[in-house]
Amino acid sequence: MTERPVGRLEILLAAYEYELGHCFRCPRRQIQVTRVGEITSPEGETPLYACRTCVAELLLAHDRALDPPDRRYRQIPRFPRQVESP
């Protein structure tokens, strides 16, 4: 029996410490969540907790944001504006 290779995402998900709580991204309640950030204001700090599914989606969105674009950007030529005389 061969073991399946563990992917980077699975390693990252396993590194978090989980507790029972509410996910801020989805409607699920009393599931395993981990702290992923906070919202700070003059009144204080509100911790944000997310479930494993939402943490995985956040990590993938982060990875996609760092990927280079599928196509190269090209410079659009700019033409000088013609000023009409009165």
C-alpha positions as CSV (number, residue, x, y, z in Angstrom):
1,M,0.0,0.0,0.0
2,T,1.5,3.3,-1.0
3,E,0.9,6.5,0.9
4,R,-0.6,9.5,-1.0
5,P,1.8,12.4,-1.1
6,V,0.8,15.3,1.3
7,G,0.3,18.5,-0.6
8,R,1.3,22.0,0.5
9,L,-2.3,23.0,1.3
10,E,-2.8,20.0,3.5
11,I,0.4,20.8,5.4
12,L,-0.7,24.4,5.9
13,L,-4.2,23.3,7.1
14,A,-2.7,20.9,9.6
15,A,-0.4,23.6,11.0
16,Y,-3.4,25.6,12.4
17,E,-4.8,25.1,15.9
18,Y,-8.5,24.5,15.8
19,E,-11.3,25.0,18.3
20,L,-15.1,24.8,18.2
21,G,-16.7,28.1,17.1
22,H,-18.4,30.0,14.3
23,C,-16.9,30.7,10.9
24,F,-17.0,34.3,9.8
25,R,-17.2,33.4,6.1
26,C,-19.9,30.8,5.9
27,P,-23.1,30.0,7.9
28,R,-21.7,27.0,9.7
29,R,-21.8,27.1,13.5
30,Q,-20.1,25.0,16.2
31,I,-17.5,23.5,13.9
32,Q,-13.7,23.5,14.1
33,V,-12.4,27.0,13.3
34,T,-9.0,28.7,13.6
35,R,-8.2,32.4,14.1
36,V,-7.3,33.9,10.7
37,G,-7.1,37.6,11.6
38,E,-8.9,40.4,13.3
39,I,-10.8,43.6,12.7
40,T,-9.4,46.5,14.8
41,S,-11.2,49.7,15.6
42,P,-10.9,52.4,18.3
43,E,-13.3,50.4,20.4
44,G,-11.1,47.3,20.3
45,E,-10.3,44.2,18.4
46,T,-12.7,41.5,17.0
47,P,-11.0,38.2,16.2
48,L,-12.0,36.4,12.9
49,Y,-12.3,32.7,12.9
50,A,-12.7,30.5,9.8
51,C,-13.4,26.8,9.2
52,R,-11.1,24.4,7.3
53,T,-13.0,24.8,4.1
54,C,-12.9,28.6,4.2
55,V,-9.2,28.6,5.3
56,A,-8.4,26.5,2.3
57,E,-10.3,28.9,0.0
58,L,-8.5,31.9,1.5
59,L,-5.1,30.2,1.0
60,L,-5.9,29.4,-2.6
61,A,-7.1,33.0,-3.3
62,H,-3.8,34.2,-1.8
63,D,-1.8,31.9,-4.0
64,R,-3.8,32.9,-7.1
65,A,-3.2,36.6,-6.3
66,L,0.5,36.0,-6.4
67,D,0.5,34.1,-9.7
68,P,1.6,35.9,-12.8
69,P,-1.3,36.9,-15.2
70,D,-2.2,34.4,-17.9
71,R,-1.3,36.9,-20.6
72,R,1.3,39.7,-20.7
73,Y,0.0,43.2,-20.2
74,R,0.5,45.5,-23.2
75,Q,0.9,49.2,-23.3
76,I,-2.0,50.9,-24.9
77,P,-0.7,53.8,-27.1
78,R,-1.9,57.2,-26.0
79,F,-2.6,59.8,-28.5
80,P,-2.2,63.5,-27.7
81,R,-5.5,65.2,-27.3
82,Q,-6.4,67.8,-29.9
83,V,-7.4,71.1,-28.4
84,E,-10.1,72.8,-30.3
85,S,-9.6,76.5,-30.7
86,P,-12.6,78.7,-30.1
